[in-house]
Amino acid sequence: MKAKLVAFGQLEIEGERYRRDVVIEGGKIRKRDKGPSKALYAGSRHTPLSGAEEIPWGGTRLIVGTGARGQLRLTPELREEAARRGIEIEAVPTEEACRLLAGIHSKDVYAILHVTC
């Protein structure tokens, strides 16, 4: 799958531009709904990624783009749920996450990409 962080706050995936966090599930792209994780904000600078959100658990690896500077944090319970399911989480800055997607056929992509911070 071809993805690129083209600017702070902007992704290009398969030729389409996105200006918000996205979830990729089996090649299908949708907006990340941070709402369920907002309760965990607790004064930190960013809403963390938690299992309360609709996580794309379909593959054996979940790629998480943690933002331009890698500041999106993942909750411990999200990591525990991934381990319980036998899914490896690869959490790296979004630019690197996009490079990881390059070698994967779109139907096999399970990822969450944060576009800022």
N, C-alpha and C positions, 0 to 999 in steps of 0.2 A: 504494500500500500504506500502510495506516495503522499507524504505529509511534510510540512515545513512551517516552522515558526518564522513568519515573514517580517514581523515587527512586534514590539511589545504590545500585547493585547490582540494579536491577530495571527490566525493560523490559515494555512491553505492546505486542504486535503483533497486529493484527486481533482485539483483544479477549482474547487469551491472555496470561497473565503468565509471564515468564521471569526466573529469578534467576541466570543464568549467560550467558557469551558465546554468541552464536548465529551461525550461518552461514545465509544465505538464498540459495537457488539456484533460480532460476526460480519463486519463490514458495513453495518448500518450505523449511521451517525445521528445522534440526537443531542440536544442541549443537556448539560448537567444541571440537575435540580438540587441546589445546595440546601434548600429549605429544611429537609430532615436533619441536617447536621448543624443548623444554626444554633440550636440549644447548647452545643459544645463549644461555641465561640469563646466564651468565658474571658473576654477582654484581650485575647491574643489578636494579632493583626489580621488573621485570616480565618475563614471558616474551614475547619479541618475536613478531611475526607473520612467518612465513617461508614460503617455497615448499615446505618439507617437509610442511606441513599440506595437507589437502584444500581447496584454494582453488577457489571457484566461478568458473571461467574462462568461463562460458557467454555472457556479453554483450560489449558494447564498452566498458562502464564497470563498474568494481568500486568500490562505496562502502564505505569502512572507517570505522566509528565508533571513534575512538581513546580512548574513555572519557570520563567526566564532566569530567575536567580535561585530556584530550588527551594522556595519557602513554604510550599504547601505541605502541611504535615498530615500524616496518616495516624489514625487512632490505634492504640494497641489492640482493641477488640476487632478492628478490621483485619489486622495482621493475624490475629488468632483464628478468625473465621476462614481466612485464606488457607492457613495451615491445616485446619480441620478438613477443608475440602481438597487438600492436596494441590493447591494452586500456588505457584511461585509468584510473588509480587516483585516487580522490577521497578523501583521508584527512583527516577533520575530527572534532572532538569529537562524541561520540555523539548528543547532543541535536540538533546541526546535521544529522548524517547522517539522523536520523529525519525531519527536515523535508524533506530531499532525496527521501526515499522516497515522500513524500506525493503527488508528481506522477507516479508510475510505476505502471503496472498490475502487480499482483503477479507475473504470469508473466514479466515483464521485469526483476525485481529480482535482482541479484547483489550481495550485501553480506555483510560481517562486522561484527558489532556487539559492542564490548567494554563491559561494564556497570559496571565500577568505574574507579578512577583516572582 
